[in-house]
Amino acid sequence: MHAAVGEERLRDEVNLAPLAWAQIECAVYSNYAEQPSVREPSNILADAGINNLIAFLEAFKAGRISQEDIGSKVPTGIALNLQGSWVSADFLAGRLYQTIFTDASDSVWKYGPGDGDRFGEYRPQELRPLVAENLYFTNNCHLLVP
């Protein structure tokens, strides 16, 4: 019964936005990992993320996503890019992919706010795969592989 509820929720078009964001982030973490079992789903996650992002943007452009839902369910990084006019869902999805990719890459490559004086500095290269794998598992990325 729980699986049916989860599947129904994932089909809800507004939920495609946070799902896509998470899948693209997880694709980045997967890509930087060394473990084959973690690295393998990188392209699958990236493809699913971009496809879900395009589906969400097309639903938004068609007027099927309410402003209330945008304010409460859509990641800020996506919501801010919905204002104004844009050429196509594919084009905007590409720009959003780039933003998500950069943010996720920075999480792997750079020290974060919880790292004190090192905040913003680049991590040693040998630590990056370990950080990527940790982010992959702590964000439950294995659950997002279609």
N, C-alpha and C positions, 0 to 999 in steps of 0.2 A: 504494500500500500504506500509506503514512503517513497519508493522509487517512482511510482506514478505521479505523486505530487511533485517530486523533483523534476521529472521530465516535463510536466505541464508548466512549471515555473520557468524552465529554460526556454520553452517555446514562446513565452511572453516576450514580445519584441523589445520592450524597454529594458528587460534584463539582459539582452544581447550586448548592451554597452559595457556593463561591468564584467560580463563574461569575456568579452573580447579583450578588454584591458588586461585581465588576469592571464588569459591565454598568451597574449603577446609578451607580457612580463616573463611568464614561465618559459616561453620559447627562448628568450634571451638567457635566462639562468641555465637552461638546458644546454644551450650552445656553448657556454663558457665552461661547462663541467668536463671532468675527465672520465668519470665512470661511464662506460658504454650504455648501461641501462638508464642513466639519467640523460645522457647526450642524445640518444636515439630519437626521442620524440620531438626534438627541436623543430624540425620542418613541419611535422604534423600539427603541433601547437600553433606555429606561426600561420599556417594556412587556415586553420580553424578560426584563429583570432581575426585575421583580415576578412574572412568571409562573414563572420558574425558582425564585424564592424560595418561592413558594407550593407548587410541586411538591416541593421539598426538605422543607418543613415538614410536608406531608401524609405523605411517606415516613417522616419521623422519628416523627410521631405514630402511624403504623401499625406502628412497630417495625422498619422495614427498614434503619435506620441504626444501626450499632454505636457503643458508647461509645468504642471505640478509634479509629474513624474520626472521630468528633466531635473527639477530642483532637488528632488529627494532620492532618486535612484541612479542617476547618471554620474559617472566620475567627473569631477570638476574639469579635468584636462580635456574631456570630450565636450562637456556642456558649454564651455567658453568658446569653442570653435563652431558652435551651431548658429551663432548670431550672424546676421548679414547674409549675403548671397554667396554661393559657391558653385563652381562649374558642374561637378558631378560627385556622386557618392564615392566613386573609385578614387578620384583626385584627393578628396578630403580624407579618405581612409588612409591613403599613402602618407599624407602629412601627419595624421594622428599616429600612424605606425612609427614614423620617425621620432616623434616626441616620446612615445612610450618606450621605444628601443633605447633612446638616449638616457631617459630616467632610470630604466632597469640596468643599463650598462654602468651608469654612475654608481649604482648600489653595489655592483660587483667590484668595480675598479677603484673606487674612492672610499675613504673612511667616512662614516656617517656622523650625525650629531651626537650619538652616544659614545663616540671615541675620543672625547675631550680635545686636547690640543692638536690632535691629528686630523680633526674635521676638515674635509675637503682635500686633503693630501692623497696622493695615489698610493694604493696598497702595493707591497712588493708583488711582482708578477707570480711568484710561486704560491702566493696565498689566494689568488683570484679564483682558481678552480674550486678550492675548498669553500670559499665564500659562496660561489655560485651554487654548489651542491647543497650547502646549508640553506640558502634562500629557496631553492627548489623544494626541499623537504618541509621547511617551516611554513611555506605558503601552500602546502598540499597540492603542488602542481600535478602530481600523478593522477589526481582526481579529475583534472581538466582535459586529459587526453581523450579525444573522441574515439 
